[in-house]
Amino acid sequence: MPADAPLLPGSPVDDDLDARVADVTGAAHKLRISLLMTGSCLPVLGAVLLAPVLPKMQDHFEGARGAEALVPLVLTIPALALALLAPFAGIIVDRLGRRRLLLVATVVYALCGTAPLWLDSLGGILVSRVLVGVCEAAIMTCCTTLIGDFYQGPQRVRYLSLQTMCTAASATVFFVVGGAAGSAGWRVPFWLYAVSLLIAPLMAIALPGTERKSASDRQARPVSEYRRPFPWRQMRSTCALTVFGAMVFYTVPVEMSYLLDDLGVTSSGVIGLATAVASAATVVGVVAFARMRRAPDVVLSPVLAVCSLGFGLMYLADSAPFLVVGAVVNCLGTGMLLPALLIRGMSRLEFADRGRGTGLWTSAMFGGTFVLPLVLLGVEKAVGALASAVGLLGAATALMAAGLLWAHRRQAAGGLLGDAAPEQSG
């Protein structure tokens, strides 16, 4: 079956595989894509599962040295490790293969994730959490890379968008599950990391390898094709934009409870409901992007404008319903923003570069996630209120949207002039 024509300008045709995964229907395909989606959600599990039990952990380690600062790191340090190590995971992916690294990381993830069930030292728990971040870097990089390997054109856009939708929706689910499990004790949620032991055998059976062609076949192709430089310039711009995009994306999930608290809302049920409504808007945004069938560079500017509008409404909000409306508008935009950024990066990568490129993108994404609370905290101290800090982030988002629109129009005008030049010279 011939591969689909690439949807996006510059999307490479991946002919470095032994065999393109041709079937995109049937039970085997559904199992394959389900496993890749499930694997992509594992790093989200590490990011939000323990948030509800941090106070109980704080009480348990109250007498430990530095517990006040170290216990919150149990939640955040995997994201930092993921951000720092994802580029190296990408290098390993390109050199050793996607499937092999994914299987090893998924098994080790369960071992390190459940380690706090038996550890009594806060230092030992932190070490296990760092190792969880290492595994998350490998898992996320491999799953995203394999989606790029297995699918092309509209199918690739569809499943990268689905990946974003699944990770966004799973965050809300894991938060609820973590809270429910944490009611039985702060250690109980760590049992959920064992789920990856059920996923790993299925991955070994259902995911085909994506090995390169034989050496004899490679010798028949031009040497320059294999010695081209890595597209650093393109990835630098995409990663820089992704760091900013990650801050825009995670502002509502991370800061919504504090913004509601500033408005006098203290009920955890109301806060949870408001966050769930915003998360639903994110899913709607992802679905809307998948149906647009437009190149990311075209939609990024208007999508950022929608995000900026949501931030503006949140800044102006003087009641909880008004704040929720602003959050919904913002999350509708972020639901389109994240897949646009991911596809922008993936569409510029060939097979030999895809692991490194995906690792860099993943690092940028989780790096932005990690620095967001620090940035907003610093701005809040400068301006006096969290809502004002969110308003300034909205202004910065509007400026970014305007800059991207200007750059896109300039590039389009340059292309038109370039097309006209030969006719004039002729």
Secondary structure, 3 states (H helix, E strand, C coil): CCCCCCCCCCCCCCCCECCCCCCCCHHHHHHHHHHHHHHHHHHHHHHHCCHHHHHHHHHHCCCCCCHHHHHHHHHHHHHHHHHHHHHHHHHHHHHHCHHHHHHHHHHHHHHHHCHHHCCCCHHHHHHHHHHHHHHHHHHHHHHHHHHHHHCCHHHHHHHHHHHHHHHHHHHHHHHHHHHHHHCCCCCHHHHHHHHHHHHHHHHHHHCCCCCECCHHHHHCCCHHHCCCCCCHHHHHHHHHHHHHHHHHHHHHHHHHHHHHHHCCCCCHHHHHHHHHHHHHHHHHHHHHHHHHCCCHHHHHHHHHHHHHHHHHHHHHCCCHHHHHHHHHHHHHHHHHHHHHHHHHHHCCCCHHHHHHHHHHHHHHHHHHHHHHHHHHHHHHHHHCCHHHHHHHHHHHHHHHHHHHHHHHHHHHHHHHHHHHHHHHHC
